[in-house]
Amino acid sequence: MPDGNRIAGIDVHKAMLVVVVVEGTSQACRVIARAKFGAMESELRRLAAWLAERQVGAVVMESTAQYWKPVWMQLEGQLPLYLAQAQSNRAPRGRKSDFRDAERLARRHLAGELILSFVPDAEQRLWRTISRTKYQLRRERVVVQNQLESLLEEARIKLSGCVSDLLGASSRRILEALSGGEQDAEKLADLADPGLRATREQLTDALAQAGQLTPAHRQILGLFLQRLDLIDTQIQTLDVTLAESLRQYQDAVRRLAEVPGLGPDSAQQIIAEVGPTAATFPSAPELAAWVGTAPGREESAGVSKSNRSPKGNRMMRRLLNQAANAAVRAKGSFFEKLYHRLLVRLGHNKTIWAVANRLCRLVWKILHQGVQYIEQGNQPNPFRQKQRVQRMIRELKQLGYCIQPTAQTAI
């Protein structure tokens, strides 16, 4: 039977694992076993058997790059696992060794001194992989687009100054014709849609150097367009894959997508990060603290030195920041009113972050409690309305009026 007082600390490396087993309590513990293992599959199975023989009750390891993941998947389901942030297990200056690092990891876990990371189950980890890969592909698409624009500027093709979207339908036809060998600027301009912002004369002027484009420039332009097509195809494939993976949670995706600033895509990414019911987080403030939208607390001697938010989950911070900027532009929404109420006092950046915090708490409520978002931005706030009536009555009395509120005006 596993012993709850026996903790194994694993110092994870790319090709080697250093394991130390300690027994005892946070006040007094002793090392009872230590060993080194490889990182291949056979060595991981041997590690699992070695821990079982020594009746280890829990395992704690550092989040070293991606090397902890095979170890975690091998031991998952066999005994409790904890993933510690490497910063919380830093060694003091002086001599160090791998065995000391592993032992310190186990001792600090017993003492409750480690900062532990949230590791979702295998199914949610797969959702995260799909969602984050799609995000990386979108970043790569932006990089290729910037490289494409740089190439056109080098070739003295000023197409980006005439169109709002360099990869739109009109400019895409022009770029494909350019890479195919077309040199006549007027024929290239004729490929644009009639409703394009730029006139035909402006397009012809911007494409005047098309005849001077070298074969190397045309070849590189064609390669950029092929890469963009490939990235778009891969993004569409991942869209379908993620939608199929979250099919059983369509209701949660729909309820999240109804929130101003969010949509089906961002709702899927949020569920991939926090889970379909956010069950890991007992309350909305705890989710906000984990994400990093809640105000921080840096206090010494009763004086708060800084209220800067913690770093938190980068994917969720990005999503909520984008959603907050979109939500405050939704006409008639609660978040538009909240933005204008806080803007004068906090400024734009802090107000957006306050809106992101509200959105984060709302996400927890929708997922954890299964409620649906109801827009109340156009409805008067009863509390604010009552405050306004009381203030107006007080001001009228100060001016000498005798006010007797009726049933219609009393709130």
N, C-alpha and C positions, 0 to 999 in steps of 0.2 A: 504493500500500500504506500502511495506517495506520502511523504512527511511534509506537512505545511511549514515546518521550521527550516526546511532545507531549500535553499535558493541557489540556482546555478547562474553565474554571470558569464556571458559569452562575449569576448572581444572579437569582433568580426573583421576579417581581412578578405581580400579578393581570393586568395588561394589557400588560406589557413584560418582555422578557428581555434581560439584559446579559451578553455573552459575551466572555471574554478567553482567548486561547490562548497558553500559555507552552511553552517548549522548554528542556530541559536536565535537570539532576539536582537533588537536594535541596541540594547545596552551591552551585550556580550555575545560574540559569535566566534566560531573557529573554523578554519579550513579543514575539510575532511577529504577532499579529493581534487585533483587537477590533472588536465591532460590537453594534448593538442590533437586536432583532427584536420584533415583536408577539407576542401570545399566541393569535391565531386559528389555525385549521387550516392556511391557506395559508402563514402565517408559520412555522409549525412545520416544514412541508415544506421551506421555503426554508432554515431553520436546519440541517436534516439535510443538504441539499446543500452548504451552506457549510462544514460540518464535514468532509464527505467531500473537498471540494476542497483543504482544508488538511491532509489526511491526519492528522487527530486520532486518537490511539490510545485515549483514554479521556475520559470526561466525569464531572465531579463537580458536584453542585448541592446547595443547601440545602433542608432539609425545611420550606419555608415554607407553613404552613397546608395547604391541599389543592392549591395552585396548581402544585406540582411534578409532579403526576400526569399531566396531558396531555403534558408535555415528556418524561417518562419513557416513556410508552406509545408516543410517536412515535419515540424513539431506541432502544427496546428491540429487541434482536436485531441491531442494526447495529454496535455497539461496546460495550465494557465501560462500565457505568454505576455510579456510587457516589452514595449519598445521605448527606450529612453532617448531623449535628445542629447546629442553628443556634448553640447555646451554645458549641460548640467553635470557631466562626469569628468570635467577637466581635472587634470592632475596638477598638484603643486609643482613649483619649479624644482629641478633637481633630477636625480636619476629616475628613470622609468623603465618598465618592462611590461610585456603583454600580460603576464600572469598578475602583476600588480594592478593593471587596468581592469582585468576581469574581476579580481577580488574586490576592488574598490566599487565596481559597478554593483555587485551583489550586496555589499555592506550598505551602500547608500540607498539601495532599494529597501532594505530592511528598515533603515532609519527614516524613510519617506522623504529623502532629499532630492530625488530625481524628478525631472519634468518628463512626464510620459506622453507619448503621441497616440492619437486616435488611429487605430488600424481597423478598417471595416472588414466585413466578411468577404469570402472569395467572390461571391456574385457581384457585390458592390465594387470590389476592386476591379473587376472586368469592365463595369460601366465607366469607372474612372479612366481606365486605359483607353477606351474608345473615345470618350469625351475629350480627354487631354490630347490624344493624337489628332483629333479633328481640329482642336485649337492650334496645335503646332503647324498643321497644314495651312491654316488660314494665315498664320504669321509668315510662313514661307511664301504664300501667294503675294502678300504685301511686299516682301523683299524682291521677288521677281518683277513685280510691277515697277518698283523703284529703279531696278536695274534696267528695265526696258525703257523707261523715261530717260534715264541717263544716256543710254545708247542713242536715242533719237536726238537728244540735245547735242551729243558729240557729232552726229551726222548732219546737224543744222536743220533738222525737221522739227518745226515748232507746233506739232499737232496738239500737244497737251495744253497749249494756250488757247485753243479754239474749242475744246470739248470739255464738259464737266467730268466725264468719266473716260479715262484713257482706254479702258477695256469694255466700253459700251458697244452696242451693236454697230453703230456707224464707224467708229474708230477701229473696231476689230476687222471690219471688211477692208478698210484702208490699209491696215497693217499687214493683213494677209496678202493683199495685192502687192504691197511693197516688197515683202519677202519673196513673192513669186516672180519678181523681175519687172513689174510695171514702173515706167519712168516718167510718164506724162502726168504732170500735176493736175491738169484739168480733168482727165479721166479719173484720177484718184478722188478728186473733189466730188465728182458725180456719184460716187458710191455712198455718200452721206445721205441720211434721211432729210427730206424737205423741211421738217420741223426743227432741225438742229439750230442751236443758238447762233452759231457763226454763219455768216453768209458764204456763198460760193466763192466770192472774190477773196475773202479772208482765208478760206481753206486753200485756195490755189496759191496764195502768197506763202502760207505756212509750209506748203509742200513743194515749194519752188526748187529745192535742192534734191528732189527725188531722183533726178537724172544723174546726179553726182554720187549717188550712194554706191559704195564699193561692194564687190561680191562678198567680201568677208562680213561687212555690216549686214547684208541681206541674209547671209547664212546664220549669223548670231541671232538676228531678229526672228528667223524661223524657229530656232531652237528655243528661244524664250516663249514663243507662242505654243509650241508643243508641250513645254513644261507646264504652262498654265492650263492647258487642256487636261494633262495628266492629273494635276492637283485638283482641278474641279471634279474630275471623275472620281478620284479617291474620296473627296469630301462627300459627294453624293452617296457613295457606297457606305461610308461610315454613318451617314444620316439614317440610311435604311437599317443598318445593323443595330444602331442604338435604339431606334424606334421599336424594332422587333424585340430587343432585350427588355424594354420597359413596357411591353404590351399589357401585362397584367396590372400595371400601375397607371393606366391611361387616365383614370379619374383624378389622381393626384396631379398629373401633368396638366390636365385641363383646368383644375382649380387654381394652380399656380399661374398658368398662362393668362388668367383673367385679371391679374394684378397689373395696374398701370406700370409701364416700364419693362415688364417681363413679356415673354412670348413662349411658344412651344419649345424653341431651341434652348433658350436660357433656363426654362423650367426643367428640361431634361438634364442639363448640366448641373443644376442645383441638386436634383435628386441623386445624381451620380456622386456628388460630394458629401451630402449629409444623410442620404438614405431616404426611402419612400415615406417614412413616418418620423424621421429625426429622433428615433427612439433612444439614441445614445445620450441625448441632451435632455435632462429632466425639466428644464425651464428655458424660456426665451432668452433671459439674460445670460445663461450659460452658453447657449449657441452663439449669441453676439460676442461674448468674450473669446470663444474659440475661433470665430471667424476673424475677429480683430476690429469690429466696428464700434464696440463699446469704449467709452473713455477709459484710459489707463489710470493707474494710481502709483505715483512715486512719492512716498511720504517719509519724512524724517523729522522726529521731534514734534509731531503733530502738525507739521507744515507740509503742504502738498507742493512738491517741486515741479511736477509736470503731470499733465493729463493726457499726454500723447497716447494714442491707441496702440495696442500691441501689434506685432506683425501679423500673426494669425495665419489663416489659410489663404494663400495668394490667389487661387482660382476663385474662391467665393468673394474675396475683396474686389477683384476685377469685375466680376459679374454684378455685384451690388452697386459698385460705383457707376457702371454703365447704365444699370437699371434706374438708379436715382437721377441721373442726368436726363433720362428719357421721361421718367415719371413726372418731374416738375414741369415738363412741357405739355403734359396732357391737360387740355382745357377743361376746367370745371372739376378737376379731381381734387381729392383731399391733399395730395402731395403738392399740388400747385399752390394751394392756400398755405400749407405748412412752410413751403419755401419762401414765400413772400413775407410771412410773419417772422421768420428767423433771419432773413437776409440782412436787415438793417443792423441787427445786433451782432451777428456772427461773421458776415461776409460770405462770399459765394462758396469757397472751398469747404469751410467748416459746416455750412448749411447743407451742402451736398452730402457730407459725411453723416450729418444728423439724420437726413432722409434715408441714407443707406442703412443706418442703425434701425430705423423704424421698419424698413423693408425686411431686414433680417429677422426681427421679432415677429413680423407678420408671416414670414415664411414658416417659422416654427409653429405658429398657431394653426396655419392652414394644413401643414403636414401632420403635426402631432395630434391635433384635436379634430381633424377631418372637417373643418368648417369651410365655408365658401365666402369669397370676397364679395362684399356689397359696397358699392360706391356711395358714400355719403357726403361727397364734396359740395353738392349743390344744396344740401339740407342745412338749416341753421343748427348750430351747436347749442343745446338747451342750457348748458352751464355758462357759455359765453353770453347767451342772450339774457340770462338772469343777471349776470354781472353788469351788463350794459344798462338794464332797467334800473338796478339799484344805484348805479353811478349817476344816471340822469335824475333820479328822484332826489338824491343827495345834493346835486348841484342846484336843482330848482329850489330846494328848501334853503340853501345858502343865499339865494337871491331874494328870499322873502316870500316865496309862494307857499301856499298851504296845499299839500298834495294828499289826496285820499285815493290810493290805488283801488280800482274796481276789480271784479272777478275776471274781466276780459284782459286787463293789463297785468294782474298779479301772476307771477310765475313761481 
